[in-house]
Amino acid sequence: MTRQALMISPHTSPQQQALEWQVILWSGEVTAEQQQLFEAWLSDNLEHQQAWAEMQRMQQKLQSVPQQAINLIRDKQPSAGRRRLLQMLGFAAVAAGTVPVVRQSDTWQALAADYRTQTGQREEVVLADGSQLIMNTATSLDIAYSASERKLILHEGEIHLKSAPHMTPNRPLRVQTRHGVATALGTSFNVRLKPHETRVSVYEGAMQLQSHHGQQSLVVPKGMQAAIQSSTMTSVTSNGNENAWLKGKLIAEQQRLGDFLDELSRYRAGVIRCDDVAANLMVSGVFPLQDTDRVLQSLAEAMPLRIDYFSRYWVMVHAA
């Protein structure tokens, strides 16, 4: 499967997915697998169809996009060229006075981010200060280090960070998301950005959490976790299996099958759906993330399930 086929994450907004599909289809070299995946995505739900319709309306108005911008994709330029293309698309869309996509800054920031992982990919990065960053599936972030702070801006996905000690106490290490800011207090921690919250799990040291629209802050100690929401924070609870992905595992402990499949789909291109009866079955076990087909097969062998593959990218799970 090509790298482009893997770039669409089902856990980003429909508008962002539509934008990424437009970039792929503009490449002029769409494979049969990519075309099949696009058609599955488009038929998945009404939100996808509406987002794609918005994208097509925008495309009709983007008369000011020069041909060299399109060529940036077809020539397979590196990330810097890709960011330039997206910026040009953004400027052209604004000039055209169109589309909600452009107004959603997270979409454009994620696509033009300094670091990105594809669906199912994991990447390790050593930052300029020696901090060790591990990016989980479908993650994008920017690095914004300055003389006064060391800041990571997480646009989507999940990261694990082991902060390096720093000789300057007035240069804190922070992770910023759309919900708020988490400041490291000499620590190893996990940050996962979800649609309605940012969940922080602490493994060494402590973290100070602050929501963007809230007045209070919260310190989360070692072995505990909490989530930042738009104007508040959740209570502190014990860590679970949040960092199992670091070892390539997905762990379920009496978990609803529907919730488990949602987690599994983060690591698989395409969509996994299940009926209501199957969704309420309970599953437990340790599963390998590198082979999602194997996971689905093991579920069918251990539980009263029937799994239908309409294509590699479209899977339906039924109660048997």
C-alpha positions in Angstrom: 0.0 0.0 0.0 1.3 3.5 -0.8 2.2 6.1 1.8 -0.5 8.3 0.4 -3.2 5.6 1.0 -2.2 5.5 4.6 -2.4 9.2 5.3 -6.1 9.5 5.9 -7.0 9.1 9.5 -10.6 8.3 10.5 -10.1 10.2 13.7 -9.7 13.7 12.2 -12.6 15.9 11.2 -14.6 15.1 8.0 -13.4 18.5 6.6 -9.8 17.6 7.1 -10.3 14.1 5.6 -11.9 15.7 2.5 -9.0 18.1 2.2 -6.5 15.3 2.3 -8.5 13.3 -0.2 -8.4 16.3 -2.5 -4.6 16.5 -2.3 -4.3 12.8 -3.1 -6.7 12.9 -6.0 -4.9 16.0 -7.4 -1.7 13.9 -7.5 -2.9 12.4 -10.8 -1.5 8.9 -9.8 -4.4 7.4 -7.8 -4.0 3.6 -7.4 -6.9 1.2 -7.5 -6.5 0.7 -3.7 -6.7 4.5 -3.1 -9.8 4.8 -5.3 -11.4 2.0 -3.4 -10.6 3.6 -0.1 -11.9 7.0 -1.2 -15.2 5.5 -2.3 -15.6 3.6 1.0 -14.8 6.9 2.9 -17.3 8.8 0.8 -20.1 6.3 1.3 -19.4 5.9 5.0 -21.8 8.6 6.2 -23.6 11.8 5.4 -20.9 14.0 7.1 -18.3 12.7 4.7 -20.5 13.5 1.7 -21.3 17.0 3.0 -17.6 17.7 3.6 -16.7 16.4 0.1 -19.4 18.6 -1.4 -18.0 21.6 0.4 -14.5 20.7 -1.0 -15.9 20.5 -4.5 -17.6 23.9 -4.2 -14.3 25.3 -2.9 -12.4 23.8 -5.8 -14.6 25.5 -8.3 -13.8 28.8 -6.7 -10.1 28.3 -6.4 -9.3 29.8 -9.8 -6.4 31.7 -8.3 -4.4 28.6 -7.4 -1.5 28.5 -9.9 -0.6 25.4 -11.8 2.8 25.2 -10.0 0.9 24.6 -6.7 -0.7 21.5 -8.1 2.7 20.4 -9.5 4.1 20.4 -5.9 1.9 17.4 -5.3 2.6 15.6 -8.5 6.3 16.1 -8.2 6.1 14.4 -4.7 7.8 17.3 -3.0 8.9 16.9 0.7 7.0 18.2 3.7 8.2 21.8 3.1 6.8 21.8 -0.4 3.6 20.3 0.9 3.2 23.0 3.5 3.8 25.7 0.8 1.0 24.1 -1.3 -1.4 24.0 1.6 -0.6 27.6 2.4 -1.3 28.6 -1.2 -4.6 26.7 -1.1 -5.5 28.5 2.2 -4.8 31.9 0.7 -6.7 31.1 -2.5 -9.7 29.9 -0.5 -9.8 33.0 1.6 -9.5 35.1 -1.5 -12.5 33.2 -2.9 -14.5 33.9 0.2 -15.4 30.3 0.6 -15.6 27.1 2.7 -15.8 26.3 6.4 -12.7 24.2 5.9 -10.4 27.3 5.8 -11.9 28.7 9.0 -11.0 25.5 10.9 -7.4 26.3 11.6 -6.7 22.9 13.2 -7.2 21.3 9.8 -4.6 23.4 8.0 -2.2 23.4 11.0 -2.3 19.6 11.2 -1.7 19.2 7.5 1.3 21.6 7.5 2.7 20.4 10.8 6.4 19.9 11.4 6.0 16.2 12.3 3.3 13.8 11.1 2.7 10.0 11.4 0.4 8.1 9.1 -2.3 5.6 10.2 -0.6 2.7 11.9 2.8 4.4 12.0 4.9 5.1 15.1 7.9 7.4 15.1 10.6 8.4 17.6 12.2 11.8 17.6 15.0 13.3 19.8 14.2 17.0 20.3 16.8 19.8 20.4 17.0 19.8 24.2 17.4 16.0 24.4 13.8 15.2 25.2 12.6 11.9 23.8 9.4 12.1 21.8 7.4 9.1 20.5 4.5 9.8 18.2 1.6 7.3 17.9 -0.6 6.6 14.9 -2.2 9.5 12.9 -0.4 12.3 14.9 0.7 15.7 13.9 2.5 18.4 15.9 4.6 21.5 15.7 7.8 22.2 17.7 7.9 25.8 19.0 11.0 26.2 21.1 12.1 29.7 22.2 14.3 31.4 24.8 11.4 31.4 27.3 9.7 28.0 26.8 9.9 24.6 25.1 6.5 24.1 23.5 5.0 21.3 21.5 1.7 22.1 19.7 -0.3 18.8 19.3 -2.9 19.1 16.5 -4.1 15.5 16.4 -3.2 12.1 17.7 -1.1 11.0 20.7 2.5 11.4 22.0 4.7 10.0 24.8 7.4 12.4 26.0 10.3 11.9 28.3 11.5 15.4 29.1 15.2 16.1 29.4 16.4 18.0 32.4 17.0 21.7 31.6 19.4 24.0 33.4 17.2 27.0 32.9 14.2 26.8 35.3 12.4 29.6 33.4 12.2 27.6 30.2 9.5 25.1 30.9 8.4 22.2 28.7 4.8 22.4 27.6 2.3 20.6 25.4 -0.5 22.7 23.9 -3.7 21.5 22.4 -7.0 23.0 21.5 -8.2 22.4 25.0 -5.4 23.8 27.1 -1.8 23.4 28.1 0.1 20.7 30.1 3.4 21.8 31.7 6.0 19.2 32.6 7.4 19.2 36.1 10.4 16.9 35.4 8.5 14.0 33.9 7.6 11.2 31.6 4.0 11.4 30.3 1.5 10.5 27.6 -0.8 13.0 25.9 -3.8 12.0 23.8 -5.9 14.5 21.9 -9.6 13.5 21.6 -12.5 15.5 20.1 -13.7 16.8 23.5 -10.7 16.5 25.7 -6.9 16.1 26.0 -6.0 13.2 28.3 -2.7 13.4 30.2 -1.2 10.3 31.9 1.9 10.8 34.1 4.6 8.1 34.6 7.4 10.1 36.3 7.4 13.5 38.0 4.2 15.5 37.7 2.2 17.6 35.2 0.4 20.9 35.7 -2.8 21.2 33.6 -4.5 24.4 32.6 -7.6 24.7 30.3 -7.8 27.5 27.8 -11.0 29.0 29.1 -10.8 27.9 32.8 -9.4 29.8 35.8 -8.2 26.8 37.8 -5.1 24.6 37.3 -4.5 21.0 38.3 -1.3 19.1 39.2 -1.3 15.4 38.3 1.2 13.3 40.1 3.1 10.1 39.1 0.9 7.2 38.3 -2.2 9.3 37.7 -4.1 10.9 34.9 -6.7 13.6 34.1 -8.2 15.3 31.1 -8.3 19.0 30.0 -11.6 20.1 28.6 -12.7 23.4 27.1 -13.3 25.2 30.4 -12.5 22.7 33.1 -10.6 19.5 34.0 -11.7 16.0 35.0 -10.9 14.5 38.3 -7.6 12.7 38.8 -7.7 8.9 38.5 -5.1 6.0 38.3 -3.4 5.2 35.1 -4.6 2.2 33.1 -3.1 0.7 29.9 -2.8 4.1 28.1 0.8 3.5 27.1 0.5 -0.1 25.9 0.9 1.3 22.4 4.6 2.0 23.1 5.1 -1.8 23.0 2.8 -2.3 20.0 -0.1 -3.7 22.1 -3.8 -2.9 22.5 -5.1 -4.1 25.9 -8.8 -4.6 26.7 -10.1 -5.4 30.2 -13.9 -6.1 30.0 -14.3 -3.5 27.4 -17.3 -3.0 25.1 -16.5 -4.4 21.7 -17.8 -1.3 20.0 -15.3 0.8 22.0 -12.5 -1.7 21.4 -13.1 -1.5 17.6 -13.0 2.3 17.7 -9.6 2.0 19.3 -8.4 -0.6 16.8 -9.6 1.5 13.9 -7.0 4.2 14.9 -4.4 1.8 13.6 -6.1 0.7 10.4 -6.7 2.5 7.1 -10.4 2.5 6.3 -13.4 1.9 8.5 -14.6 -0.8 10.9 -18.3 -0.9 11.8 -20.3 -3.3 14.0 -24.0 -3.8 14.7 -25.6 -2.9 18.0 -25.6 -6.4 19.4 -21.9 -7.0 18.7 -21.0 -3.5 20.0 -22.3 -4.4 23.5 -20.4 -7.7 23.8 -17.4 -7.6 26.2 -13.8 -8.3 25.2 -10.6 -8.8 27.2 -7.1 -9.6 25.9 -3.8 -8.3 24.7 -3.7 -7.7 20.9 -0.8 -6.9 18.5 -1.3 -3.5 16.8 1.0 -4.3 13.9 -1.6 -6.8 12.4 -5.2 -5.6 12.7 -6.4 -8.4 10.4 -5.0 -10.9 12.9 -6.8 -9.1 15.7 -10.1 -9.2 13.9 -9.6 -12.9 13.2 -8.9 -13.7 16.8 -12.0 -11.9 17.9 -14.1 -14.0 15.5 -12.5 -17.2 16.8 -13.0 -16.3 20.5 -16.5 -14.6 20.3 -19.8 -15.2 18.6 -19.0 -12.9 15.7 -19.1 -12.8 11.9 -16.8 -10.5 10.1 -17.5 -9.4 6.6 -14.8 -7.7 4.4 -16.5 -5.7 1.7 -12.9 -4.6 0.8 -9.6 -4.3 2.6 -10.8 -0.9 3.8 -14.4 -1.7 4.7 -15.1 -4.2 7.5 -18.4 -5.0 9.1 -18.6 -7.0 12.4 -21.9 -8.8 13.2 -23.1 -10.7 16.2 -23.4 -14.4 15.1 
